[in-house]
Amino acid sequence: MGQEFTEAAASRFARLSDGAQDLDIHYNDCDPAAGGETVVMLHGSGPGASGWANFSRNVAPLTSAGFRVILLDCPGWSKSDSVICATSRSELNARILKGLLDHLGLARVHVIGNSMGSHSAVAFALAHPEAVGKLILMGGGTGGVSAFVPMPTEGIKLLQKLYREPTIDNLKRMMEVFVFDAGDLTEELFETRLQNMLARRDHLENFVKSSAANPRQFPDVGHRLHEISAETLIVWGRNDRFVPMEVGLRLVAGIPNSQLHVFNNCGHWAQWEHADRFNRLALDFLTH
């Protein structure tokens, strides 16, 4: 058994600069002090999201295997400072990640990204290829129009509505589309997520303002995917109603050293919906 980490015990802050603005950025640092490699996990863009909420089912297997795990809360989420982003959110998050790594003295890390976090991981790999070990991308990574699914997708429409009208009913509607089997979602999970959202109304308001200032927060980088040299595992839910599975096919076609794993009976939250199998898959990929 490895050391058990809690969100509170692992909670940290770093004061980072992005251009002319200084931001307090929250992260969780789960370091088994084994001198092993570091894995950074980047969360999605749902209201009330955080690194810990997105990846709580995935930390212990990695730390038990000797990895240091860092969960970054991007600007505009959880305990990090709020921002209005009028440019690329992917690139903003990538810059913040680089700033955090410099703050911690980490030259090279593996990166796991879910949804927005996957877009951000790709942006980071393009900007700082020397700082990336391996990549695991889930439910995102590049933008663009789907040839098969009306856009914005059903899930993204519900997410946008939740940002504008943060109610428990709208949260439940979004989460029931977010995962394949909504029966696993508990009232406690809903209430916790709602309280996280309402505790930071500035995050909600600034997300809406950001989308108005720049509707394409996550630009299409399909034409640059060939530049990514890192070994990459792409993971998708066959039943993803937020980001269509064809995006995963575009990623595996574009990234030279990549592979794709598809979970059936799985929505947009593969690392949570199929946690045990995802953890085995990720550990095997990172250690071989």
C-alpha positions, 0 to 999 in steps of 0.5 A, a space after each residue: 500500500 502506498 501513502 494515502 493522500 487527501 485533497 486538503 493535505 495535498 493542497 498548495 498555491 503558487 503565485 504565477 505570472 502570465 503576461 501583465 497579470 499575476 495569478 494565484 494558482 491552486 494545485 494538489 501535490 501528491 508526492 510519495 517522496 520516492 524520487 520517481 517521475 511526475 504525472 500532471 493531470 489537467 481537468 475539464 471545463 465543466 462548472 465546479 470542476 477541479 483537478 481533484 474532483 476529476 481525478 480522485 479515482 486515479 491518484 492512488 494507483 499512480 502514487 502507489 507505483 512511485 509517481 509524483 502526481 500534480 493536479 492543476 486547477 486551471 485559471 477560472 476553476 476551483 481555488 485558482 484565480 478567475 480570469 477572462 480569456 479572450 484568446 486561446 484557453 488551451 494556450 493560457 492553461 499551457 503557459 500556466 502549466 509551464 509556470 508551475 513546472 518552473 516554480 517546482 523545478 520540474 523539467 519534464 513530466 508526463 501529462 494526462 488531460 481530460 476534455 479541456 485538459 486534453 486541449 491544454 496538454 496538446 498546446 503544452 506539447 506543441 509549445 514545450 516538446 522538451 518538457 513532455 514525457 508521455 501524453 494521455 489524452 481523453 475527450 479532447 485535444 483539438 477543435 474543429 467542426 464535426 462531419 457527423 455530429 451537429 455542433 455545438 454538441 448536446 453536452 456542450 449546449 447543456 454545459 453552456 446553459 449550466 454556466 448561465 443558469 447554475 441550478 441543481 436541475 441544470 447540473 443533473 441534466 448535464 451530468 446525465 449526458 456526461 456519463 453513460 450510466 447516470 445510475 452511478 451519480 449520487 445526490 452527494 456528488 450533485 450537491 458537492 458539485 453544485 456548492 463548488 459552482 456557487 462558491 465561485 460565481 466569478 468563475 461562472 460569470 467570467 467563463 460566459 464573458 470569455 466565451 462571448 469575447 472568443 467563442 473558439 476557446 479551444 482552436 483547431 490544431 489538427 494541422 500541427 499534430 504531426 509536430 508532437 513527438 511524445 508517445 501518446 495514448 488517446 482514450 475515448 468513450 464510445 458514447 461520448 456526447 460532449 466531444 465526438 469520437 471522430 476527434 479521437 480518430 483525428 488525433 491518432 491519425 495526426 500524432 505519429 507515435 500514438 495509439 487509441 483505446 475506446 471504452 464502450 458503454 462510456 461517456 465523457 469521463 473515462 477515468 471516472 466511469 471505468 476507473 479500474 481499467 483506465 488506471 491499469 491502462 494508464 500505468 502500463 502505458 506510463 511504465 513500459 
